Amino acid sequence: MRDALPEEPQAEELVEILMEGRGLRLERIVSTGQATPEDDWYDLAWDEFVVLVSGAARLRIEGEDEDRALEAGDWVLLPAHCRHRVTWTQTAPPAVWLAIHHEGALSRREAEAE
């Protein structure tokens, strides 16, 4: 089921948990101009795979010299404790993200060994 996207900028991002299970959470995030405060960083205890479904955004990863410009279809894998922040999101149309939070991915070699 698909919820309608906001037609105007919102005060906060819309975060909707689409699925949650043992060691896994899938979120739909709708951003309408929001950004992480300049002195704040996400430092998550789990891996995060993010796909920008629509719109545009910029992401800063600690230690990189420039923001990463993201457009629809772009994705980023952020390992646990990779400090990052959103520096800009498109207002209209909104930036729509799918974020998969998980406890840690196995490498292909590790998965084949199991």
N, C-alpha and C positions, 0 to 999 in steps of 0.2 A: 504494500500500500504506500502511496506517495502523498506526503503532505505538501500543500501549496507553499511556494516560496514567498517570503515577505516582499511586498511591492515597494516598500520604503525602508530606509536604514532603521535598524533597531538599536536600542541602547546596549544590548549584549548579544553575543552569539547565541544561536539556537543549537543546542546539543541534544541529540536524540539517540538513545541506546537502541540499536536495531536488534542486537543479539548479544547474549552474554552467557558464558559457560565456564567450565573449569579452565583457568589460565588464558581466557580469550574474551575480548569485548570488541564489538563492531559498533562504531558510532558514525552518525551523519552529523556534520557540523556545517551550519550555514552562517557565513560571515558577511556582514554588510558594512564594511569599513573598519572593523575592529582590528586592533593590533595589540601585541603584548606590551605592557609598559616598558619603557626604555631600560630601566635598571632591573627588570625581572627576566628570569630565564626559566624555561621548563627543564627539569632534570628528573626524568621519570625513571622508576625502578624497573620498568619493563620495556621491551622493544616495541616500536611503533612503526607501522607501515602506513603511509599516507598517500592517497591519490586525490588530486584536484579534479573533480568531475566537471565542474563548469566555473567560469569566471577566471580571475587571475589573482595572484598573491605573490608576496615576497617573503622569504624565510631566511633568517640569519642563523648560521651554525657557528658556535663558539670556535675561534681559531681560524675561521675563514675570513679573508679580507673583504669580501663583497657579499651582498645578499644574493640568494638564488631566486631568480625570477621564475615563477611557475605559471603555466597556462593549462587549460583543460587537457587532461590526459597525462600530465606530468606526475611522477611519483617520487617519493623519497623514503628510504629505509633508515630509521633513526634507532641505533642500538641503545640499550638501557644506558642511562646517565650521559647521553650525548646532549649537552646543553644547547638549547635552541630557542628561538623566539620568532613570532610572526611580526614582521615589520610593517606590512601593509596588506590590506585586502580590498578588492574591488567592491564598490558599493552597488552598482547596477550594471548588469545583473549580478546578483550575489555570488560570492565564491562559495562553492559547495564542495566539501571534503568528505571522503570516506576514510576513517581512521581505524586501523586494526591494531589493537593493543594485545600483546601476547607475552608470555613469560620468557620467551627466548626461542629462537628458531634453531633447529639443528642444521648443520651443514649437510649437503647431499651425501657426503661420505658417512657422517654420523647416522643419518636416516637409513642408509642402505645396510649399515652394520646392525641395526636393531632387528 
